[in-house]
Amino acid sequence: MSKALSRTVVMVAAAAFLAQLAGCGAPTEPGRLAEPTATTSKTVRKIAVLAPLTGTQAIQGRGLLRAVELAVEKRQAALEKSGIELIVMPLDDRGESSVGQQQATRLPDDAAVVGLIGSVNSLVNESVQPIVNNAGIAMVAPGGGATTLTTRGQPVRRAFRTFFRLCALDVNQGAATSRWVSRGKATSVVLITDGQLENRLVGRSLAQGLGKGVRLTTLTVARASQTPPTAAVLARIRQAKPARIVFYGNPDDALALRASLKLPRVPFLTAGSIALDEAAQSDPAAWAGVQFSTVGAVPQSLPGFRPSVAPSPTPGSAEVSPPGLYAAAGTDAANLMINQLLTDRIYASTSATSGQRRKAMVTAISKANAVGLTGRIRFNAFGQVLQAPIGFGTFTRLDEPAWQPAIIVSTQP
């Protein structure tokens, strides 16, 4: 099997998960979700998917789950020829670390589990890492940009040997934002953060990436949704005559701040697509003209995407939301694991132990050199993918979304 992922699989998955996401039925509440049962006499192996399938982040988690299911469906025939029936095991973390941790405890004792894909949240990932690491299970995360998920301490060491991340770090978003701002030839940018450490770091990487010809005004505005910004703060922002306003903080604060500023013609960029997408759906008029970071990039702008004649729902329509990086990375993660299942006979063997199978999967992913929807897939010594896409778009909920080409960023220091 070639190291590169099958181009056909990539093309079909890209079109299919957009077309079929709308048909994904509502999952049950957290607990033991319904799990597909074996339909053949083949050796059963499982890939678990940990994601928010209910709750405020379900729009992302369900896209991830469906993408993995589609990837498995497309290659199930090849797997069965190798003597394997592959089952997708859904685990609903609701976007809560305690729930994710509880769900992950089901994995170590299930000998059929060969890998875990998820989650999309740094706090959930952090709570699950020790459990799956102790069990030797490969964990490939499509989301969660906290630096500590892959590196810790001084000198820097790998956080967990079985953890791999397929998305950019939080701080990479700042660098990508600076490049996006530069594309618009903005000469004046106002950067606002809520004062939280993570958002200050993202803002710092944005500031470092701006060109010398850009005048940057930096402010801290905490909890604008609870305490309206002072007249002095608003005046300072207006006096800067910004061509772009960039905000890193709580989505509710972004909306309150934009409303207070009364600068409808100035593009307002903020990262936080999960909550912002839902806010836009509930109050579309309030969000008209706001620039949203998709955190991942919609499939049409990803490196591995190819147009298809297959019909798909309009991105951003009421029926389906573009699954972005989470679903694309989920497709790539599933194909990495499926490739290993097809090439190593240990997975069809009845004499090999679960520990041996899991170790083989971790080793294979650490050596991956493949091409998928998210681009070239190679991991560094800490389990971080070497480059990842970040996309931007104008998302008003009143007009068709105008997605910009993804920006490929290096995730190296």
Rosetta blueprint (number, residue, H / E / L):
1 M L
2 S L
3 K L
4 A L
5 L L
6 S L
7 R H
8 T H
9 V H
10 V H
11 M H
12 V H
13 A H
14 A H
15 A H
16 A H
17 F H
18 L H
19 A H
20 Q H
21 L H
22 A H
23 G H
24 C L
25 G L
26 A L
27 P L
28 T L
29 E L
30 P L
31 G L
32 R L
33 L L
34 A L
35 E L
36 P L
37 T L
38 A L
39 T L
40 T L
41 S L
42 K L
43 T E
44 V E
45 R E
46 K E
47 I E
48 A E
49 V E
50 L E
51 A E
52 P L
53 L L
54 T L
55 G L
56 T L
57 Q L
58 A H
59 I H
60 Q H
61 G H
62 R H
63 G H
64 L H
65 L H
66 R H
67 A H
68 V H
69 E H
70 L H
71 A H
72 V H
73 E H
74 K H
75 R H
76 Q H
77 A H
78 A H
79 L H
80 E H
81 K H
82 S L
83 G L
84 I E
85 E E
86 L E
87 I E
88 V E
89 M E
90 P E
91 L E
92 D E
93 D L
94 R L
95 G L
96 E L
97 S H
98 S H
99 V H
100 G H
101 Q H
102 Q H
103 Q H
104 A H
105 T L
106 R L
107 L L
108 P L
109 D L
110 D L
111 A L
112 A L
113 V E
114 V E
115 G E
116 L E
117 I E
118 G E
119 S L
120 V L
121 N L
122 S H
123 L H
124 V H
125 N H
126 E H
127 S H
128 V H
129 Q H
130 P H
131 I H
132 V H
133 N H
134 N H
135 A L
136 G L
137 I L
138 A E
139 M E
140 V E
141 A E
142 P L
143 G L
144 G L
145 G L
146 A L
147 T H
148 T H
149 L H
150 T L
151 T E
152 R E
153 G L
154 Q L
155 P L
156 V L
157 R E
158 R E
159 A L
160 F L
161 R L
162 T L
163 F E
164 F E
165 R E
166 L L
167 C L
168 A L
169 L L
170 D H
171 V H
172 N H
173 Q H
174 G H
175 A H
176 A H
177 T H
178 S H
179 R H
180 W H
181 V H
182 S H
183 R H
184 G L
185 K L
186 A L
187 T L
188 S E
189 V E
190 V E
191 L E
192 I E
193 T E
194 D L
195 G L
196 Q L
197 L H
198 E H
199 N H
200 R H
201 L H
202 V H
203 G H
204 R H
205 S H
206 L H
207 A H
208 Q H
209 G H
210 L L
211 G L
212 K L
213 G L
214 V L
215 R E
216 L E
217 T E
218 T E
219 L E
220 T E
221 V L
222 A L
223 R L
224 A L
225 S L
226 Q L
227 T L
228 P L
229 P L
230 T L
231 A H
232 A H
233 V H
234 L H
235 A H
236 R H
237 I H
238 R H
239 Q H
240 A L
241 K L
242 P L
243 A L
244 R E
245 I E
246 V E
247 F E
248 Y E
249 G L
250 N L
251 P H
252 D H
253 D H
254 A H
255 L H
256 A H
257 L H
258 R H
259 A H
260 S H
261 L H
262 K L
263 L L
264 P L
265 R L
266 V L
267 P L
268 F E
269 L E
270 T E
271 A E
272 G L
273 S H
274 I H
275 A H
276 L H
277 D H
278 E H
279 A H
280 A H
281 Q H
282 S H
283 D L
284 P H
285 A H
286 A H
287 W H
288 A L
289 G L
290 V E
291 Q E
292 F E
293 S E
294 T L
295 V L
296 G L
297 A L
298 V L
299 P H
300 Q H
301 S H
302 L L
303 P L
304 G L
305 F L
306 R L
307 P L
308 S L
309 V L
310 A L
311 P L
312 S L
313 P L
314 T L
315 P L
316 G L
317 S L
318 A L
319 E L
320 V L
321 S L
322 P L
323 P L
324 G H
325 L H
326 Y H
327 A H
328 A H
329 A H
330 G H
331 T H
332 D H
333 A H
334 A H
335 N H
336 L H
337 M H
338 I H
339 N H
340 Q H
341 L H
342 L H
343 T H
344 D L
345 R H
346 I H
347 Y H
348 A L
349 S L
350 T L
351 S L
352 A L
353 T L
354 S H
355 G H
356 Q H
357 R H
358 R H
359 K H
360 A H
361 M H
362 V H
363 T H
364 A H
365 I H
366 S H
367 K L
368 A L
369 N L
370 A E
371 V E
372 G E
373 L L
374 T L
375 G E
376 R E
377 I E
378 R L
379 F E
380 N L
381 A L
382 F L
383 G L
384 Q E
385 V E
386 L L
387 Q E
388 A E
389 P E
390 I E
391 G L
392 F E
393 G E
394 T E
395 F L
396 T L
397 R L
398 L L
399 D L
400 E L
401 P L
402 A E
403 W E
404 Q L
405 P L
406 A L
407 I E
408 I E
409 V E
410 S E
411 T L
412 Q L
413 P L
